[in-house]
Amino acid sequence: MRSDIFILGIMMVVLGPVLVAAAASSCLLTILSGNVFACANVLPVFIGGGALFVAGIITCLVGVIVSEPNPRPRPPSGPMSAPQTGQVICKKCGRVNTFGLFSCPFCGQTSS
């Protein structure tokens, strides 16, 4: 998440000056062609490019400062043992069944 915010800020920092440079070249070409007042159309692009640049710097700083969210705990990667249920005493043979099975592993009697 933090790296996504930082990358978005970098893209904005790059895109802002590109817009300003495009607007400046367009304005310069209209001035050189003799139409001095045509640069008024490009003024919003100047302002938008500058605002995008400043917002990109702020977004980069937020991406650096914001803490990384806590990762989800991973289950242990070792061999998994069956969860221990309760101890059940077999009615037929009297032995204790701690394996959590539906039938007694010693005599085969089903618990009901």
VOTINU-135935 format. One record per residue: x, y, z of N, C-alpha, C, O in turn. Coordinates in steps of 0.02 Angstrom, whole numbers, padded with zeros to 5 digits, always signed. Each point is the difference from the previous one (the first is absolute). Layout:
N
XYZXYZXYZXYZ ...
This chain:
112
+00041-00059+00000-00041+00059+00000+00044+00062+00000-00012+00047-00038 +00062-00046+00080+00043+00058+00006+00039+00011-00065+00008+00057-00021 +00015-00110-00010+00037+00007-00062-00045+00023-00057+00022+00036-00045 -00086-00055+00047-00047+00023-00052-00010+00075+00004-00003+00034-00051 -00003-00008+00111-00008+00072+00009+00063+00037-00023-00005+00052-00033 +00063-00079+00048+00062+00032-00019+00008+00000-00077+00020+00050-00028 -00037-00105-00004+00005-00004-00073-00049+00048-00033+00016+00031-00051 -00076-00025+00079-00049+00048-00027+00028+00071+00006-00008+00040-00047 +00040-00024+00102+00031+00066+00009+00055+00012-00051+00006+00055-00026 +00035-00106+00013+00054+00007-00049-00029+00014-00070+00025+00041-00037 -00079-00077+00020-00031+00012-00065-00028+00070-00005+00005+00032-00053 -00033-00006+00107-00026+00068-00001+00057+00051-00005-00007+00050-00034 +00062-00063+00068+00058+00046-00003+00028+00002-00071+00024+00052-00022 -00026-00107-00013+00026-00002-00069-00051+00032-00048+00020+00037-00045 -00083-00051+00054-00051+00024-00046-00011+00076+00005-00015+00032-00050 +00022-00004+00110-00010+00072+00009+00046+00042-00043-00024+00042-00038 +00090-00050+00042+00044+00039-00042-00008-00014-00075+00013+00044-00041 -00034-00105+00023-00012-00014-00071-00058+00043-00026+00004+00026-00055 -00057-00020+00096-00056+00043-00020+00022+00073-00004-00020+00035-00047 +00059-00012+00095+00023+00069-00001+00045+00012-00061-00006+00052-00032 +00049-00099+00016+00044+00009-00059-00041+00000-00064+00015+00038-00046 -00066-00080+00042-00042-00001-00060-00038+00066-00007-00006+00027-00055 -00019-00001+00111-00036+00064-00003+00048+00057-00017-00019+00045-00037 +00080-00047+00063+00048+00053-00014+00020-00001-00073+00005+00053-00031 +00005-00111+00002+00019-00003-00070-00058+00023-00045+00011+00033-00050 -00072-00051+00069-00058+00022-00039-00007+00076+00004-00015+00033-00050 +00025-00005+00109-00006+00072+00009+00056+00036-00038-00012+00051-00032 +00072-00079+00035+00056+00031-00035-00011+00000-00076+00016+00049-00034 -00043-00103+00008-00013-00004-00072-00054+00049-00021+00004+00030-00054 -00056-00021+00096-00051+00049-00018+00026+00071+00004-00020+00043-00040 +00064-00029+00088+00029+00067+00004+00045+00013-00060-00001+00054-00029 +00041-00104+00010+00045+00009-00058-00038+00006-00065+00024+00031-00048 -00085-00059+00045-00039+00006-00062-00036+00067-00004-00031+00015-00051 +00034+00025+00104-00028+00067-00002-00064+00008+00040-00025+00056+00005 -00002-00108+00024-00061+00004+00039+00017+00001+00074+00007-00053+00031 +00001+00112-00002+00024+00007+00068-00053-00021+00051+00017-00028+00052 -00080+00040-00067-00054-00013+00049-00025-00072-00001-00046-00017+00038 +00074-00026-00079-00023-00069-00004+00025-00042+00059-00024-00056+00010 +00071+00082+00028+00026-00038+00058-00051-00005+00056+00010-00040+00047 -00064+00078-00050-00051-00004+00053-00034-00069+00000-00024-00022+00052 +00022-00011-00109-00030-00066-00003+00044-00053+00035-00026-00051+00022 +00090+00064-00017+00047-00049+00027+00010+00010+00075+00031-00042+00033 -00056+00097-00006+00010+00016+00071-00027-00055+00046+00034-00016+00049 -00093-00013-00061-00022-00055+00044+00047-00061+00000+00006-00035+00050 +00027+00023-00106+00047-00057-00004+00062+00016+00042+00027-00045+00033 -00004+00108-00035+00055+00021+00044-00017-00012+00073+00038-00031+00037 -00096+00055-00017-00021-00005+00070-00011-00074+00019+00021-00022+00054 -00052-00016-00099-00012-00071+00014+00064-00040+00005+00006-00044+00043 +00042+00059-00086+00064-00035+00003+00038+00016+00064+00030-00044+00030 -00031+00107-00010+00033+00019+00063-00034-00031+00060+00033-00023+00047 -00100+00023-00048-00037-00030+00056+00013-00076+00003+00005-00028+00054 +00000-00003-00112+00014-00072-00002+00070-00015+00027+00010-00050+00035 +00037+00094-00050+00068-00009+00026+00002+00007+00076+00030-00042+00034 -00063+00093-00007-00001+00010+00073-00038-00058+00034+00022-00025+00051 -00078+00005-00080-00038-00057+00029+00041-00064-00003-00006-00042+00044 +00046+00034-00096+00043-00059-00005+00053-00002+00054+00015-00053+00027 +00014+00112-00012+00050+00003+00054-00032-00017+00067+00028-00038+00040 -00088+00064-00028-00035-00014+00063-00018-00074+00003+00006-00031+00053 -00027+00002-00109-00018-00072-00001+00061-00043+00012-00005-00051+00035 +00062+00070-00062+00062-00037+00013+00018+00002+00074+00019-00051+00028 -00026+00109+00002+00015+00005+00072-00048-00042+00041+00020-00032+00048 -00084+00032-00067-00049-00041+00036+00018-00074-00009-00006-00039+00048 +00027+00019-00108+00019-00069-00012+00060-00022+00041+00006-00059+00017 +00038+00106-00001+00059-00016+00040-00018-00002+00074+00025-00042+00037 -00068+00088-00015-00015+00007+00071-00051-00052+00024+00007-00026+00056 -00056+00009-00096-00053-00046+00021+00030-00067+00017+00043-00026-00037 -00065-00003+00092+00027-00065+00021-00032-00055-00041-00057+00005-00023 +00095-00058+00014-00024-00059-00037-00052-00035+00043+00009-00008+00060 -00065-00014-00091-00050-00035+00040+00028-00066+00026+00044-00030-00031 -00069+00008+00088+00024-00062+00031-00017-00059-00045-00058-00007-00022 +00107-00034+00007-00015-00059-00043-00041-00051+00038+00001-00003+00062 -00037-00036-00100-00041-00053+00031+00046-00053+00029+00051-00016-00030 -00067-00011+00088+00042-00053+00028-00004-00062-00044-00054-00021-00021 +00111-00008+00009+00003-00060-00041-00008-00062+00045+00023-00001+00056 -00057-00049-00083-00004-00062+00039+00068-00033+00001+00039+00009-00046 -00025-00048+00098+00066-00034+00002+00008-00046-00059-00047-00034-00022 +00108+00032-00004+00012-00039-00060+00020-00072+00015+00008-00041-00046 +00000+00024+00110+00019-00068+00019-00058-00048-00007-00054+00019-00021 +00065-00082+00038-00054-00049-00005-00056+00017+00049+00012+00016+00058 -00072-00020-00083-00058+00018+00040-00025-00061+00038-00006-00055-00028 -00008+00063+00091-00029-00055+00038-00075+00013+00007-00022+00058-00001 -00015-00111+00009-00073+00006+00007-00016+00034+00066+00032-00014+00051 -00081+00058-00051-00017+00033+00063-00028-00050+00050-00038-00045-00017 +00059+00053+00078-00023-00046+00052-00071+00020+00021-00012+00057+00020 -00033-00104-00026-00068+00011+00023-00003-00022+00073+00051+00009+00033 -00098-00034-00007-00001-00023+00069+00018-00074+00005+00005-00035-00051 +00003+00012+00111+00012-00072+00009-00067-00035+00004-00044+00019+00038 +00038-00072-00078-00062-00039-00001+00018-00070+00022+00047-00030-00026 -00085+00003+00073+00011-00069+00024-00046-00046-00039-00061+00010-00003 +00090-00061-00026-00038-00048-00040-00045-00041+00047+00021-00022+00053 -00083+00014-00074-00048-00037+00041+00012-00076-00003-00018-00036+00046 +00049+00013-00100+00009-00072-00009+00064-00025+00035-00003-00047+00039 +00062+00081-00053+00062-00026+00028+00025+00042+00059+00044-00023+00036 -00070+00083-00025+00019+00041+00057+00063+00041-00010+00022+00034+00046 +00008-00036-00104+00061+00039-00013-00017+00072-00016-00056+00015-00021 +00105+00029+00030-00009+00071-00012+00017+00014-00073+00055-00017-00023 -00101+00050-00013+00010+00019-00070+00016+00075-00001-00045+00042+00007 +00109-00025-00016+00020+00070-00003+00014+00023-00071+00026+00055-00010 -00042-00097-00039+00016+00016-00069-00054+00041-00034+00011+00023-00056 -00067-00013+00086-00055+00037-00030-00034-00037-00056-00028+00031-00045 +00029-00097+00047-00030-00041-00053-00072-00017+00019-00019+00005+00058 -00019-00025-00109-00070-00019+00013-00006-00071+00024-00051-00020+00027 +00104-00019-00037-00002-00069+00024+00063-00012+00041+00050+00034-00009 -00054-00083+00054+00056-00016+00043+00056-00032-00042-00014-00048-00037 +00075+00072+00041+00054-00029-00040+00022-00068+00026+00036-00036-00034 -00058+00018+00094+00022-00063+00029-00048-00057-00015+00021-00054-00018 -00087+00066+00025-00048-00054-00011-00047+00012-00058-00035-00046-00022 +00032+00108-00004-00042+00015-00058-00071+00020+00016-00039+00012-00045 +00022-00007+00109-00068+00020+00021-00012+00072-00021+00041+00044+00014 -00098-00031-00046-00017+00068-00021-00031+00037+00058-00039-00029+00038 +00057+00091-00029-00029+00040+00054-00063+00033-00025-00003+00026-00056 -00047-00027+00098-00063+00032-00020-00029+00040+00056-00053+00030-00009 
